[in-house]
């Protein structure tokens, strides 16, 4: 299957997913991407809530007799270690080592960040839908402190409303030693 | 003996009295604004007094072009607070800024002529677009660096006479600076000011305010403030460390790390405006690359890494500056790490000066050797 675009035909490996024995899959030795334990918990949460939506991208290495991961190492870890699955959905590309390394970085880096303001709006919307703070923290992979800060819509000046003004001081020429 | 003495006033009452005193003493008053919380507070206090007295004060903003959109919105807000009492002194003219994140484009000329298509934004209708001083008498601190931010401020100040310049400097914010300015009275018996040329004086009416006083004032008066403060707070920063800084200066390139999350459009325009922005964004918090605290693993020591950075430094003119400067330094790892930092941050201006002394580690080792 292909889709025609103005820059030519685009291949659709996402339609060619296959399920393999998880022991036939292994990590590459160059991936610079790291995921914090907090985000690993979020990834597990996501897989439990949404299912496994993105197959792990690999190449077949005939010397190792294994599928080597290009993208999806952490999804693979969740399946193997956290959930102890026996099988894994994968896509197999035919890339040489250079293209594999490039692809790994492309997959990792070509993604967005969350605009702080909109993230705040999103958390606020969940609060209004009646989702408790603790549940928001768990589902979105946040600490409760982060939820508290994000849902606070009045701005930081509000935090100081009960503050009292400091005492003024001045530099003065004083006789003798204090 | 000069001592710090507490009075029975609050900082708010005291600041109002100080500002009132300046209005009594000076016909011409100009407040420097940056879009930050301190100068917002100072501008509001001063404008309130001007309004009460039916007087006019200048609001001076030196626009570096490469700033948060939120800063510009804040400046527009302040300029329109009391239009009948405000003289708008918004300067948008060419001067040099250091770009700490790129080795090939080490200086940005803001508002550079001919580049208006890639300027961060068009110039503002109300702004002053030509140098409002005699260019034949213009002063430049360092000819090598070219006409910079502080030169623009200095020449602007020197173009005025008998003027009170109000600045939102606070002693708790920069104790060093405070000690430097508070040693002697700068005007009559006033310590919270600095004497300048042409009968001009810089005053610091908020010198004894703490950051929470500033926020309290902003809250009480329902003032608008830069959105960046809220974003930083939401990102988990401490209330004390939150400040709105310039985007590309060598001490503030870390602002680039969060820029895409705060103002994605500003970030996109910045990418087109100047090189090195994505490097600052990706590695601004990476200890190895830009903060230069961890030796990259391919090098035995900092001296070796420094020699590599020197050998591969892309700009021959700037390289000469480093060669000359480093020749005066001791050759040890302690000094070499700081030299690496200057090279990596492209700090040919010596903004992050090098502490040139024997390596404290080696000194310690030597001491033990002698003892044993």
Interface residues (C-beta under 8 A of the other chain):
Chain A: X113 X114 X115 X116 X117 X119 X120 X145 X146 X149 X150 X152 X155 X156 X157 X158 X159 X160 X161 X163 X164 X165 X166 X167 X168 X169 X170 X171 X172 X173 X174 X175 X176 X177 X178
Chain B: X1 X2 X3 X4 X5 X6 X7 X8 X9 X10 X11 X12 X13 X14 X15 X182 X191 X192 X208 X209 X210 X212 X213 X215 X216 X218 X219 X220 X223 X225 X227 X229 X230 X231 X233 X234 X235 X236 X239 X242 X258 X260 X261 X262 X264
